[in-house]
Amino acid sequence: MRVLVTGGSGYIGAHICRLLVERGDEPIIVDDLANGVPERVAGLPLHEFDLSDPNAAGRLERLMTDEAVESVIHLAARKRAPESVQRPLWYHQQNQGALTSVIEGMLAAGVQNLVFSSSAAVYGDAAGTVNETSPTVPVNPYGETKLAGEWLAAAAALAHGLRVTSLRYFNVAGTGWPELADTAVLNLVPMVLDAIEHGRAPQIYGDDYATPDGTCVRDYVHVHALADAHLAVLDALPEQPLPHRVYNVGTGVGASVRDVVEGLRRRVPDALPPVTLPRRPGDPAAVVADVSSIAADLGWHARHTLDDILDSAVAARP
Ligand SMILES: NC(=O)c1ccc[n+]([C@@H]2O[C@H](COP(=O)([O-])OP(=O)(O)OC[C@H]3O[C@@H](n4cnc5c(N)ncnc54)[C@H](O)[C@@H]3O)[C@@H](O)[C@H]2O)c1
């Protein structure tokens, strides 16, 4: 199958492309390389342009037609939540603009199947175990663009006969192949590793939450498992009974910040003990995905454990 993968040279997209190639599919990538690394997808067709550009829909139509694309996985998005608070107009323009271009291009080229990268950020400050019908109250413009993206995708699917699945990723970490590792220092695992490597103490924000060890609990999903979920969705899309479906993608199991920090310290010699700082505003005590929908409908579940995530992240260090 020929699959257009937007954001394919990013961290998650490159894993999806690798799995597509492994099973004989042909990914075609669009990425503006603002955050992408072309070496991750060396040898694959890579078209470099900004999807939010006014002429992007036309370029996509030609590309999808020329390459006989059958399905699209749309990952490309600006994703720094704190930056989105500083630049809300740009985040909405970029992320909504890119998705609009993708859907316009699909309609013009007659492509019907779309997987959309959403995020647990749509749940905002929700606490506890959340399922797909839990309230969606994003707390920053980044999360808003994901929720608005789901709405746009759902409306376009209904109006134009598309089949769309939106995947709400939880905390993505680890690496399937060392050369595809997450190079940004934005999430807990890379932040702790970065501190350890630079001889700094890892930081824990708050240890007085109502959780077993007092630190925040999150649902960490291995990027390889997440990439697998996209393949399962891709295969199911042509027979999808509804125009738009939404799935949480996590493990259903929580791990605490201390679990992650101590797990990494055990794996890296001479790591300093963590320091505890005050809570950060807006951090809920515990958020874990209910993953029963994707398991029931598609038979997908995360095969990897937290140990697999930490082993792979440590092994990928330069
Ligand atoms: N990493 C996570 O923990 C996480 C969690 C939830 C959701 N997501 C979503 O998953 C997707 C992929 O995330 P990632 O971690 O691989 O990020 P990433 O930044 O590594 O990859 C995104 C890619 O998209 C490209 N891109 C962004 N905007 C573009 C545009 N307008 N035009 C063309 N290319 C553009 C970037 O250059 C980059 O290569 C994003 O939509 C993100 O919001 C990620």
The ligand as an SDF file (V2000), in Angstrom:
LIG
                    3D

 44 48  0  0  0  0  0  0  0  0999 V2000
    5.7270   12.7340   21.1780 N   0  0  0  0  0  0  0  0  0  0  0  0
    4.6500   12.6500   21.9610 C   0  0  0  0  0  0  0  0  0  0  0  0
    4.7440   12.3100   23.1450 O   0  0  0  0  0  0  0  0  0  0  0  0
    3.2820   12.9540   21.3950 C   0  0  0  0  0  0  0  0  0  0  0  0
    2.1650   12.8040   22.2370 C   0  0  0  0  0  0  0  0  0  0  0  0
    0.8940   13.0740   21.7210 C   0  0  0  0  0  0  0  0  0  0  0  0
    0.7370   13.4530   20.3990 C   0  0  0  0  0  0  0  0  0  0  0  0
    1.8370   13.6110   19.6050 N   0  0  0  0  0  0  0  0  0  0  0  0
    1.6350   14.0300   18.2100 C   0  0  0  0  0  0  0  0  0  0  0  0
    2.2770   13.1040   17.3580 O   0  0  0  0  0  0  0  0  0  0  0  0
    2.7190   13.7650   16.1750 C   0  0  0  0  0  0  0  0  0  0  0  0
    4.1940   13.4470   15.9390 C   0  0  0  0  0  0  0  0  0  0  0  0
    4.9190   13.8370   17.0960 O   0  0  0  0  0  0  0  0  0  0  0  0
    6.4860   13.6150   17.2240 P   0  0  0  0  0  0  0  0  0  0  0  0
    6.7570   13.4540   18.6730 O   0  0  0  0  0  0  0  0  0  0  0  0
    6.9630   12.5920   16.2560 O   0  0  0  0  0  0  0  0  0  0  0  0
    6.9760   15.0630   16.8130 O   0  0  0  0  0  0  0  0  0  0  0  0
    8.1470   15.5250   15.8210 P   0  0  0  0  0  0  0  0  0  0  0  0
    8.2730   16.9920   15.9820 O   0  0  0  0  0  0  0  0  0  0  0  0
    9.3550   14.6900   16.0150 O   0  0  0  0  0  0  0  0  0  0  0  0
    7.5110   15.1920   14.3990 O   0  0  0  0  0  0  0  0  0  0  0  0
    6.5910   16.0480   13.7580 C   0  0  0  0  0  0  0  0  0  0  0  0
    7.1270   16.3040   12.3520 C   0  0  0  0  0  0  0  0  0  0  0  0
    6.2070   17.1120   11.6510 O   0  0  0  0  0  0  0  0  0  0  0  0
    6.9120   18.1260   10.9440 C   0  0  0  0  0  0  0  0  0  0  0  0
    5.9890   19.2640   10.8210 N   0  0  0  0  0  0  0  0  0  0  0  0
    5.3780   19.9410   11.8310 C   0  0  0  0  0  0  0  0  0  0  0  0
    4.5800   20.8910   11.3270 N   0  0  0  0  0  0  0  0  0  0  0  0
    4.6930   20.8130    9.9590 C   0  0  0  0  0  0  0  0  0  0  0  0
    4.0950   21.5290    8.8790 C   0  0  0  0  0  0  0  0  0  0  0  0
    3.2590   22.5440    9.0960 N   0  0  0  0  0  0  0  0  0  0  0  0
    4.4210   21.1660    7.6100 N   0  0  0  0  0  0  0  0  0  0  0  0
    5.2660   20.1410    7.3750 C   0  0  0  0  0  0  0  0  0  0  0  0
    5.8610   19.4290    8.3550 N   0  0  0  0  0  0  0  0  0  0  0  0
    5.5710   19.7670    9.6450 C   0  0  0  0  0  0  0  0  0  0  0  0
    8.1490   18.4170   11.7840 C   0  0  0  0  0  0  0  0  0  0  0  0
    9.2230   18.9390   11.0170 O   0  0  0  0  0  0  0  0  0  0  0  0
    8.4690   17.0320   12.3480 C   0  0  0  0  0  0  0  0  0  0  0  0
    9.3810   16.3190   11.5460 O   0  0  0  0  0  0  0  0  0  0  0  0
    2.4150   15.2400   16.3740 C   0  0  0  0  0  0  0  0  0  0  0  0
    1.1840   15.5190   15.7350 O   0  0  0  0  0  0  0  0  0  0  0  0
    2.2660   15.3730   17.8790 C   0  0  0  0  0  0  0  0  0  0  0  0
    1.4230   16.4290   18.2250 O   0  0  0  0  0  0  0  0  0  0  0  0
    3.1070   13.3650   20.0780 C   0  0  0  0  0  0  0  0  0  0  0  0
  1  2  1  0
  2  3  2  0
  2  4  1  0
  4  5  1  0
  4 44  2  0
  5  6  2  0
  6  7  1  0
  7  8  2  0
  8  9  1  0
  8 44  1  0
  9 10  1  0
  9 42  1  0
 10 11  1  0
 11 12  1  0
 11 40  1  0
 12 13  1  0
 13 14  1  0
 14 15  2  0
 14 16  1  0
 14 17  1  0
 17 18  1  0
 18 19  2  0
 18 20  1  0
 18 21  1  0
 21 22  1  0
 22 23  1  0
 23 24  1  0
 23 38  1  0
 24 25  1  0
 25 26  1  0
 25 36  1  0
 26 27  1  0
 26 35  1  0
 27 28  2  0
 28 29  1  0
 29 30  1  0
 29 35  2  0
 30 31  1  0
 30 32  2  0
 32 33  1  0
 33 34  2  0
 34 35  1  0
 36 37  1  0
 36 38  1  0
 38 39  1  0
 40 41  1  0
 40 42  1  0
 42 43  1  0
M  CHG  2   8   1  16  -1
M  END
$$$$
